[in-house]
Amino acid sequence: MDMDIRKQQLKDDILQRIYEIKRLYLESESVGIQTLITLADQGEQLIEVGSHLPSIDSTLISTKQNLNRMKRFRQRLLDFVRSSFNRISQENILSKLLCISTASSSLKRVY
């Protein structure tokens, strides 16, 4: 009788392991299917991004050209402001020197 109980326990143990293996197989299959779906979606996204790359590249080139134009404009503006400031400063200095010279001449006449 002891042998029959052992056979039944062994049979139950084997069936339990088979059910566990089947459950793991079904879970793995589910994960595999989800992975394939995700990879397919990502593949479509990559194709979509790839189709926009020429436009992005063109936009970057245009942006770089605009930045270069802005840099040249800024430099011309700075050069203009500097030259105007220098000219105004020089004229201001010359007019002050002229005033000092005139005042000096006037003082010499008084004394």
C-alpha positions as CSV (number, residue, x, y, z in Angstrom):
1,M,0.0,0.0,0.0
2,D,2.9,2.3,0.8
3,M,4.0,1.8,-2.8
4,D,0.6,2.9,-4.2
5,I,0.7,6.1,-2.1
6,R,4.2,6.8,-3.3
7,K,3.1,6.3,-6.9
8,Q,0.2,8.6,-6.4
9,Q,2.4,11.3,-4.8
10,L,4.9,11.0,-7.6
11,K,2.0,11.2,-10.2
12,D,0.6,14.3,-8.4
13,D,4.1,15.8,-8.2
14,I,4.7,15.2,-11.9
15,L,1.3,16.7,-12.8
16,Q,1.9,19.7,-10.6
17,R,5.2,20.3,-12.3
18,I,3.7,19.9,-15.7
19,Y,1.0,22.5,-14.8
20,E,3.7,24.8,-13.5
21,I,5.7,24.4,-16.7
22,K,2.6,25.0,-18.8
23,R,1.8,28.2,-16.8
24,L,5.4,29.5,-17.3
25,Y,5.2,28.7,-21.0
26,L,1.9,30.6,-21.3
27,E,3.4,33.6,-19.4
28,S,6.5,33.5,-21.6
29,E,4.4,33.4,-24.7
30,S,2.4,36.4,-23.5
31,V,5.6,38.4,-22.7
32,G,6.9,37.4,-26.1
33,I,3.8,38.6,-27.9
34,Q,3.9,41.9,-26.0
35,T,7.6,42.3,-26.9
36,L,6.8,41.7,-30.6
37,I,4.0,44.3,-30.5
38,T,6.2,46.8,-28.8
39,L,9.1,46.2,-31.2
40,A,6.7,46.6,-34.1
41,D,5.4,49.9,-32.7
42,Q,9.0,51.1,-32.2
43,G,9.9,50.0,-35.7
44,E,7.0,52.1,-37.1
45,Q,8.2,55.1,-35.0
46,L,11.7,54.7,-36.3
47,I,10.4,54.7,-39.9
48,E,8.3,57.8,-39.1
49,V,11.3,59.6,-37.6
50,G,13.5,58.5,-40.6
51,S,11.0,60.0,-43.0
52,H,11.3,63.3,-41.2
53,L,15.1,63.4,-41.1
54,P,15.6,65.2,-44.4
55,S,13.2,68.0,-43.2
56,I,15.0,68.2,-39.9
57,D,18.3,68.4,-41.6
58,S,17.1,71.1,-43.9
59,T,15.7,73.0,-40.9
60,L,19.0,72.7,-39.1
61,I,20.9,74.0,-42.1
62,S,18.5,76.9,-42.5
63,T,18.8,77.7,-38.8
64,K,22.6,77.7,-39.0
65,Q,22.5,80.1,-41.9
66,N,20.2,82.4,-40.0
67,L,22.4,82.3,-37.0
68,N,25.4,83.2,-39.1
69,R,23.5,86.1,-40.6
70,M,22.5,87.3,-37.2
71,K,26.1,87.1,-36.0
72,R,27.3,89.2,-39.0
73,F,24.5,91.7,-38.3
74,R,25.4,91.9,-34.6
75,Q,29.0,92.5,-35.5
76,R,28.2,95.2,-38.0
77,L,25.9,96.8,-35.4
78,L,28.6,96.7,-32.7
79,D,31.2,98.1,-35.2
80,F,28.8,100.9,-36.0
81,V,28.1,101.7,-32.3
82,R,31.8,101.6,-31.5
83,S,32.7,103.9,-34.4
84,S,29.8,106.3,-33.6
85,F,30.9,106.3,-29.9
86,N,34.5,106.9,-30.8
87,R,33.5,109.7,-33.2
88,I,31.2,111.3,-30.6
89,S,33.9,111.0,-28.0
90,Q,36.5,112.5,-30.2
91,E,34.2,115.4,-31.2
92,N,33.3,115.9,-27.5
93,I,37.0,115.9,-26.5
94,L,37.8,118.3,-29.4
95,S,35.0,120.7,-28.4
96,K,36.1,120.6,-24.8
97,L,39.7,121.3,-25.8
98,L,38.5,124.2,-28.0
99,C,36.5,125.6,-25.0
100,I,39.5,125.2,-22.8
101,S,41.7,126.9,-25.4
102,T,39.2,129.7,-25.8
103,A,38.8,130.1,-22.1
104,S,42.5,130.1,-21.7
105,S,42.9,132.8,-24.3
106,S,40.2,134.9,-22.7
107,L,41.9,134.6,-19.3
108,K,45.2,135.6,-20.8
109,R,43.6,138.8,-22.2
110,V,42.1,139.6,-18.8
111,Y,45.4,139.2,-16.9
